[in-house]
Amino acid sequence: MSSVSGLATPQRMTVEQYMALPEAEVGHRELVEGELVVSFPTFAHEQAVLNLASEIRAWCRQAAGRGTVSLTIDTVAGPASMLAPDVQWWGPERELPDPHTRPFPLGDLVVEVRSPSTWAVDVGRKRRIYEREGVRELWFVDPLSRTVLVFARSSAGTDEFDAARDLGPAEELSSPLLPGFAVAVAAVFD
């Protein structure tokens, strides 16, 4: 079996096997349904990640009780998936583990920024995992088209993403999870 990056993996892995791998690796890696996937982000990818995380962090710091935001961190998503979303936000009601440990639980809001080497995995298998594992809102940020695709649940009891918005550069990105937060989509890519 080979991963998206073309690196061969001898067999499917569990989260425990993934956690035992040496930390020093080339590229960013994730375990997606037992398959080791390595990505090599572009500069445009990293700039979009930094811009969006900075905007959400600034919003969090404007008032107490606005939750926690993080850049890429190992996140458990079932027995055979250890994902590393580009940006995550956890609501203020979430109790998070010690910040010096890994892995972390999935956030309420998850952001994936397009990396050419893994985009098909992000919008396919990983989207289904996020949906299955209860992520409340998922943003796919695409520096190539300068768009953001938002998947959300219309209510807390909904089992799947049943609301979608495709936002272009002239529109604003906001979320009911982040009251008062808004950023121009174009600014995400500047």
N, C-alpha and C positions, 0 to 999 in steps of 0.2 A: 504494500500500500504506500502511496506517496502523498505528501501534503500538498497544499496549494503552491507552496514555494518550490516544490520539486524535490525536497529532501525526503529520503526514504525513511520510513519508520518500520521496525521489524514486526510490530503487533499493536493492537489497540491497547491503550493505557487506561489506568484508573487515576482518579485524583491523587491517591496516595503515591502511586508511581511517579506521577508528574511532580509532586512536591519533593520527591527524593532526587530529582535531577539536579546537576550542578547549576548554580546561579549564573555563572558566566556563560553566556550564549551570544551568538551573533543574531542581531535582529530582535524583534519583539516576538514572543511566543505565547501560544494559548493551546489549551486542550479542548477540542470541539468534538463532542460525542466520541471520545476515545482516540481521536486523531490529533497528532501534534501538528499545529499550523504555525508557520513562521512568516512574519510580514516584514517588509522593509519600507517604512513610511517615507514619503517625499517631504521636501521642505514645505510645500503648500499644505500638506496634511498637518504637519506640526504647527504651522502658523494658525490654522483654523482651530486646532485643539487649544492652543495657548489663548487665542482671542476669546473663544467661547468660555473656557474655564475662568478666565479673568473676569468676564462679564457676570457670570453666575456668582463668583466669589465676592465681587463688589456688592452685588445685591444681598448676599447672605450677611455681609458685614454692616449693612445699613441699619439693621435692627436686630435685636435679640430674638432668638427662637425661629430662625430661618433655615435651620438645618446645616448640613455639612456637604462640601463639595470636594472632589478629589480628581486628580489625574489618574492615569493608568495604574491599576493595582490588581493583583490576583484576586479573583472573585469566584467563589464556588457557585456552580449552577447545575447541581445534580451529581451523581456518582462518577460520571465520565466526562464532565466539562469543567474546566477552570478557565474562565474567560477574563479578558483584560480590556474592558471598555475604555475608550479614550478619555471620557469624562463621566463621572457619576455624581448624583446628588441623593442624599438620604434626608428624609423629612425629620423635623425636630422631635417627633414622637418615637423615632427609631433609637433603640439602644445598640450602640456599636461596640465591637470588641476593643481590646487594648490596641492603640494605634501603632504599637511596635511589633505587632504580630501579623501574620498572614496565614490564611487568606481572609478576605472580608466577605460579608454577605452582599448580594446584589442590591444596587441602589433602587430607589423609587423611580428616578429618572436616569436613563442610560443614553449616552451619546456615542455613536460610532461615526468616525470620519473616514471618508473613502481613502483607502490605500489600494493602489492598483493590484497588488499581489493577493489581496484577500477580500475584495469587495463582494464577489459572488457568495462567499461563505457568510459575510456579514448580513446581507439582505436575504439570504436563504436560511441555512441551518441555524445561525445565531439568532436571527429574528424569531424563529420558532421556539428556541430555547428561552429567550427572554419572555416571550408570551406565556409559555408553559410555567415558568418559574415565578410569575406574578409581577414582573416589572410593570409599573403603572403607566409609564410613558417612555417611548423610544424615539430618538431623533437620529436620522441618517443625514449626515452633512456631506455634501459633494462639492469639493473645491473645483472640479472640472466644469460642472454645469452651474456652479454658484447657486445651488438650491439646497433646501432643507426639507426632508420628508419626515413628517411627524406622524407616529402611530400612537394612539391612546385608547384607553378604555372609557366608555361613556359613563360608567358607574363602577363603584368599588366591587360589586358582586359579579361583574362581567368576566367571563373566562377567557376572552380573546380581545385582541385589538380590533375594535369595531368602529373606530373613527380615524380618518386619515386626512392630512392636509399636506399639500405640495406647495411650498413657499419659494417664490423667486426673489431675486436681488432687490426688487423695489418694495418688498413686503417686510413686515415685522414678525419676529419670532417671539412668542410668549407662551405661557402655560398656566393653566389653573392651579397647578402644583406650586407655582412660584408667583403668588399674587403681587402685582405691581412690576414684575420683571418684564422687560421688553428690550430687544436689540434688533437693529436693522439687519436683515440677512446679509446685505452687502458688507456690513462692518465685520462680519465673521470672517470674511476672506481678505480684508485689507491688511 
